[in-house]
Amino acid sequence: MASSRAGMSVFDKWLERIVFGSFVATMIGEWWVLRKRPKREFGDLDLATREELSDTSLPADELVAVGYEPRDTAASLAMLAGSLVMGEVVWGPFNRRLDRLAYKHRRANASSLGPGWLGRAVGFLAALVVWDFLYYWEHRAMHRVRVLWAHHVTHHSSERYNLSTALRQPWSTILTHWIFVPMPLAGFSPAMTRRAGELNLLYQYWVHTEVVDRLPAKYEKWLNTASHHRVHHGANPQYIDRNYGGILIVWDKMFATFEPEVRKVKYGLTNNIKSFNPIIIGYHEFAAIVRDVRSADSASERVAYVLRPPSWQPATKAA
């Protein structure tokens, strides 16, 4: 949820304050609502078998929240702070320079698809859709390429699911920013591209909640919702690597990665890190990659440990 502060208008600065104030207010509101509801026992699915986690013969489970935990929420807020600093000070200048370079060599002028304000409005709507499409593929790549997963795993590291989980952001955006370079190349201005990304990420804030069960079917059909995104945060066998959509869920339905929420969600990782330390949360998988590369028996194995899916193991070590 980081944005460039260089050249921000007064409107942008006030908007940023309103957004961050809304984060605080909605998290307090969510905690207040959940405190009056029945809670799941934390870790209630730790000993569940694969069959129990994925049995589709039973009716859909009732949604019962896990709730908040102070150390977990503090860790998520620390990851947000680190993401803002890294995104602005470390990686931001390079990413913005790359966008400007691509826009300089643009092939069209997609920022305005017609004359006047209407053309600019249509252009911005197109930017939102294009960003969402590219985000789907970015998100999918982050689950299927281990070095990108090392960046993204931060967001999946909590065993709880609430609005603070949305703020548990990674610190290495340089690894995936290139996926969105086609936008300035197509003629979406860097400012419009950045704003489309910010709105996409902002939309995803509300779907990180157990307060909302399901929306009416017409919305669940087209949009990413809390129900769809709870699935994405699940370690249940049938939920792993599903529901990558940002605003629209239609991409998952088009590309066969959609899974409905049926069984109760076991949040977190298949092997949870059991830590609230921001450094461990942010870099544990990078450290694991280094260990695996050092132990590899060949150059091809070393490359595979970096670029193959996170669960990949050489045949000699696979269970």
C-alpha positions as CSV (number, residue, x, y, z in Angstrom):
1,M,0.0,0.0,0.0
2,A,3.0,2.2,-0.4
3,S,2.9,5.2,-2.7
4,S,5.5,7.7,-3.9
5,R,5.6,10.8,-1.8
6,A,7.7,12.7,-4.3
7,G,5.5,15.3,-6.0
8,M,2.4,14.3,-4.1
9,S,-0.4,16.9,-4.3
10,V,-2.2,18.3,-1.2
11,F,-5.2,16.1,-2.2
12,D,-3.0,13.0,-2.3
13,K,-1.5,13.7,1.1
14,W,-5.0,14.2,2.6
15,L,-6.3,11.1,0.9
16,E,-3.4,9.1,2.4
17,R,-4.2,10.4,5.9
18,I,-7.9,9.5,5.4
19,V,-6.9,6.0,4.2
20,F,-4.6,5.2,7.1
21,G,-7.2,6.7,9.5
22,S,-9.7,4.3,8.0
23,F,-7.4,1.4,8.6
24,V,-7.3,2.2,12.3
25,A,-11.0,2.8,12.6
26,T,-12.0,-0.4,10.7
27,M,-9.6,-2.6,12.5
28,I,-11.0,-1.3,15.8
29,G,-14.5,-1.8,14.5
30,E,-13.8,-5.4,13.3
31,W,-12.3,-6.3,16.7
32,W,-15.3,-4.8,18.5
33,V,-17.7,-6.9,16.3
34,L,-15.7,-10.1,16.7
35,R,-15.3,-9.8,20.4
36,K,-19.1,-10.5,20.8
37,R,-19.1,-13.5,18.4
38,P,-18.2,-17.1,19.1
39,K,-14.5,-17.9,18.3
40,R,-12.8,-20.9,17.0
41,E,-10.1,-22.3,19.3
42,F,-6.8,-21.2,17.9
43,G,-5.0,-24.1,16.2
44,D,-8.2,-26.2,16.0
45,L,-7.1,-27.6,12.7
46,D,-3.5,-28.3,13.4
47,L,-4.0,-32.0,13.8
48,A,-6.6,-32.4,11.1
49,T,-5.9,-34.9,8.3
50,R,-5.8,-34.0,4.7
51,E,-9.2,-35.8,4.3
52,E,-10.8,-33.8,7.1
53,L,-9.5,-30.5,5.7
54,S,-10.8,-31.2,2.2
55,D,-13.9,-33.5,2.6
56,T,-16.5,-32.2,0.1
57,S,-19.2,-34.7,1.0
58,L,-20.3,-32.6,4.0
59,P,-22.4,-29.4,3.9
60,A,-20.4,-26.2,3.9
61,D,-18.9,-25.2,7.3
62,E,-20.3,-22.3,9.2
63,L,-18.0,-19.3,9.3
64,V,-16.6,-18.9,12.8
65,A,-13.8,-16.3,13.3
66,V,-10.3,-16.9,14.7
67,G,-10.1,-13.3,15.9
68,Y,-7.3,-10.9,16.8
69,E,-4.1,-11.5,18.8
70,P,-2.0,-8.5,19.9
71,R,1.4,-9.9,18.9
72,D,0.1,-11.0,15.5
73,T,-1.5,-7.6,14.8
74,A,1.7,-5.9,16.0
75,A,3.8,-8.0,13.6
76,S,1.4,-7.2,10.7
77,L,1.7,-3.4,11.4
78,A,5.5,-3.8,11.6
79,M,5.6,-5.4,8.2
80,L,3.5,-2.6,6.8
81,A,5.9,0.0,8.2
82,G,8.8,-1.9,6.8
83,S,7.1,-2.2,3.4
84,L,6.5,1.5,3.3
85,V,10.1,2.3,4.1
86,M,11.5,-0.2,1.7
87,G,9.1,0.6,-1.1
88,E,9.7,4.3,-0.8
89,V,13.4,4.6,0.1
90,V,15.0,1.5,-1.3
91,W,13.1,0.1,-4.3
92,G,10.7,3.0,-5.1
93,P,13.3,5.2,-7.0
94,F,14.3,2.3,-9.3
95,N,10.7,1.2,-9.9
96,R,9.6,4.7,-10.8
97,R,12.6,5.2,-13.1
98,L,11.7,1.9,-14.9
99,D,8.1,3.1,-15.4
100,R,9.3,6.5,-16.8
101,L,11.7,4.8,-19.2
102,A,8.9,2.5,-20.4
103,Y,6.5,5.4,-20.8
104,K,9.1,7.3,-22.8
105,H,9.1,4.4,-25.3
106,R,5.3,3.9,-25.2
107,R,3.5,2.4,-28.2
108,A,0.2,4.1,-27.7
109,N,-1.6,6.6,-25.5
110,A,-3.9,4.5,-23.3
111,S,-4.2,7.2,-20.6
112,S,-6.9,8.9,-22.7
113,L,-9.1,6.7,-24.8
114,G,-11.1,9.5,-26.3
115,P,-11.4,13.3,-26.1
116,G,-11.8,15.3,-22.9
117,W,-12.6,14.1,-19.4
118,L,-14.7,11.2,-20.7
119,G,-11.7,9.8,-22.6
120,R,-9.5,10.1,-19.5
121,A,-12.1,8.4,-17.4
122,V,-12.4,5.5,-19.9
123,G,-8.6,5.3,-19.9
124,F,-8.4,5.1,-16.1
125,L,-11.1,2.4,-16.1
126,A,-9.0,0.5,-18.7
127,A,-5.9,0.9,-16.4
128,L,-7.8,-0.6,-13.5
129,V,-8.8,-3.7,-15.6
130,V,-5.4,-4.1,-17.1
131,W,-3.6,-3.8,-13.7
132,D,-6.0,-6.3,-12.3
133,F,-5.3,-8.8,-15.1
134,L,-1.5,-8.3,-14.7
135,Y,-1.9,-8.6,-10.9
136,Y,-3.6,-12.0,-11.4
137,W,-0.5,-13.2,-13.2
138,E,1.9,-11.6,-10.8
139,H,0.1,-13.2,-7.9
140,R,0.1,-16.6,-9.6
141,A,3.8,-16.3,-10.4
142,M,4.5,-15.4,-6.7
143,H,3.0,-18.8,-5.7
144,R,4.7,-20.8,-8.4
145,V,8.3,-19.4,-8.5
146,R,10.1,-19.9,-5.3
147,V,12.1,-16.7,-5.2
148,L,8.9,-14.7,-5.8
149,W,7.2,-16.8,-3.2
150,A,10.0,-15.8,-0.7
151,H,8.8,-12.2,-1.3
152,H,5.1,-13.0,-1.1
153,V,5.1,-15.6,1.8
154,T,5.2,-12.7,4.2
155,H,1.6,-12.0,3.5
156,H,0.6,-15.6,4.1
157,S,2.5,-16.0,7.3
158,S,-0.2,-15.2,9.8
159,E,-2.3,-18.0,11.2
160,R,-5.1,-15.5,11.8
161,Y,-7.3,-13.7,9.3
162,N,-8.5,-10.2,9.9
163,L,-8.0,-6.7,8.5
164,S,-4.6,-6.4,10.0
165,T,-3.5,-9.4,7.9
166,A,-4.1,-7.2,4.8
167,L,-1.4,-4.8,6.1
168,R,1.2,-7.6,6.4
169,Q,3.0,-6.5,3.3
170,P,6.3,-7.8,1.8
171,W,9.5,-5.8,1.4
172,S,10.9,-6.7,-2.0
173,T,8.7,-5.2,-4.6
174,I,11.6,-5.0,-7.0
175,L,11.2,-8.7,-7.7
176,T,7.8,-8.3,-9.3
177,H,7.4,-4.7,-10.4
178,W,8.5,-5.6,-14.0
179,I,5.3,-7.5,-14.5
180,F,3.4,-4.2,-14.7
181,V,5.9,-2.5,-17.1
182,P,3.6,-3.3,-20.1
183,M,1.2,-0.7,-18.8
184,P,3.5,2.4,-19.3
185,L,4.7,0.7,-22.5
186,A,1.0,0.7,-23.7
187,G,0.7,4.4,-22.9
188,F,-0.8,4.4,-19.4
189,S,1.1,7.2,-17.6
190,P,3.3,6.2,-14.6
191,A,1.0,8.3,-12.4
192,M,-2.1,6.5,-13.7
193,T,-0.4,3.1,-13.5
194,R,0.6,3.8,-9.9
195,R,-2.9,4.9,-8.9
196,A,-4.5,1.8,-10.5
197,G,-2.2,-0.3,-8.4
198,E,-3.0,1.6,-5.3
199,L,-6.7,1.3,-5.8
200,N,-6.3,-2.4,-6.5
201,L,-4.4,-3.0,-3.3
202,L,-6.9,-0.8,-1.4
203,Y,-9.8,-2.8,-2.6
204,Q,-8.2,-6.0,-1.3
205,Y,-8.1,-4.5,2.3
206,W,-11.7,-5.3,3.0
207,V,-11.6,-8.9,1.8
208,H,-9.3,-9.8,4.7
209,T,-12.1,-10.3,7.2
210,E,-14.2,-13.0,8.9
211,V,-16.9,-10.5,9.8
212,V,-18.4,-10.8,6.3
213,D,-19.6,-14.2,5.3
214,R,-20.8,-14.1,1.7
215,L,-22.1,-11.3,-0.5
216,P,-25.2,-11.8,-2.7
217,A,-24.4,-14.3,-5.5
218,K,-24.3,-11.7,-8.3
219,Y,-21.3,-10.1,-6.5
220,E,-19.6,-13.4,-5.6
221,K,-19.8,-14.3,-9.3
222,W,-17.7,-11.5,-10.5
223,L,-15.7,-9.9,-7.6
224,N,-13.0,-11.1,-5.3
225,T,-14.8,-11.2,-1.9
226,A,-13.9,-12.1,1.7
227,S,-15.1,-15.7,1.1
228,H,-13.0,-16.1,-2.0
229,H,-9.9,-14.6,-0.4
230,R,-10.2,-16.6,2.8
231,V,-9.7,-19.6,0.5
232,H,-6.6,-18.1,-0.9
233,H,-5.1,-17.8,2.6
234,G,-5.9,-21.5,3.4
235,A,-3.4,-24.3,3.8
236,N,-6.2,-26.9,3.2
237,P,-5.0,-29.1,0.3
238,Q,-7.8,-27.9,-2.0
239,Y,-7.2,-24.2,-1.2
240,I,-3.5,-24.0,-1.9
241,D,-2.7,-21.9,-5.0
242,R,-6.3,-20.8,-5.6
243,N,-8.2,-17.5,-6.0
244,Y,-5.4,-15.2,-7.1
245,G,-7.7,-12.3,-8.2
246,G,-7.3,-8.8,-6.9
247,I,-10.6,-7.0,-7.7
248,L,-12.2,-9.5,-10.1
249,I,-12.5,-13.2,-9.5
250,V,-13.3,-13.8,-13.2
251,W,-9.6,-14.3,-14.0
252,D,-9.5,-17.4,-11.7
253,K,-12.6,-18.8,-13.4
254,M,-11.2,-18.2,-16.8
255,F,-7.8,-19.8,-16.0
256,A,-9.0,-22.7,-13.8
257,T,-7.7,-21.5,-10.4
258,F,-11.0,-20.8,-8.7
259,E,-12.1,-22.7,-5.6
260,P,-15.2,-22.0,-3.5
261,E,-15.1,-21.8,0.3
262,V,-16.6,-25.0,1.7
263,R,-14.4,-26.4,4.5
264,K,-13.3,-24.3,7.4
265,V,-10.1,-22.5,6.5
266,K,-6.8,-23.5,8.1
267,Y,-5.0,-20.1,7.8
268,G,-1.3,-19.8,7.3
269,L,1.4,-21.9,5.7
270,T,1.7,-25.6,5.3
271,N,4.7,-25.3,7.7
272,N,4.1,-22.2,9.9
273,I,7.1,-20.2,11.1
274,K,5.7,-19.5,14.6
275,S,7.4,-16.1,14.9
276,F,6.3,-12.5,15.4
277,N,9.7,-11.2,14.5
278,P,9.4,-8.9,11.4
279,I,12.9,-9.9,10.1
280,I,12.0,-13.6,10.3
281,I,8.6,-13.0,8.7
282,G,10.2,-11.0,5.9
283,Y,13.2,-13.0,5.1
284,H,12.8,-16.6,6.4
285,E,12.1,-18.1,3.0
286,F,15.0,-16.2,1.3
287,A,17.2,-17.8,4.0
288,A,15.7,-21.2,3.3
289,I,16.5,-20.8,-0.4
290,V,20.2,-20.0,0.4
291,R,20.4,-23.1,2.6
292,D,18.9,-25.3,-0.2
293,V,21.2,-23.8,-2.9
294,R,24.2,-24.4,-0.7
295,S,23.2,-28.1,-0.2
296,A,22.4,-28.7,-3.9
297,D,24.4,-31.4,-5.8
298,S,24.4,-29.6,-9.2
299,A,24.0,-26.3,-10.9
300,S,20.6,-27.4,-12.3
301,E,19.5,-28.1,-8.8
302,R,20.6,-24.7,-7.6
303,V,18.7,-23.0,-10.3
304,A,15.6,-25.2,-9.6
305,Y,15.6,-24.3,-5.9
306,V,15.3,-20.6,-6.9
307,L,12.9,-20.8,-9.9
308,R,10.8,-24.0,-9.4
309,P,7.7,-24.0,-7.2
310,P,8.2,-23.7,-3.5
311,S,7.4,-27.4,-2.8
312,W,10.0,-28.6,-5.4
313,Q,12.6,-31.1,-4.2
314,P,15.1,-33.1,-6.3
315,A,14.2,-36.7,-6.9
316,T,16.9,-37.9,-4.6
317,K,15.4,-35.9,-1.7
318,A,11.7,-36.0,-2.4
319,A,9.6,-38.0,0.1
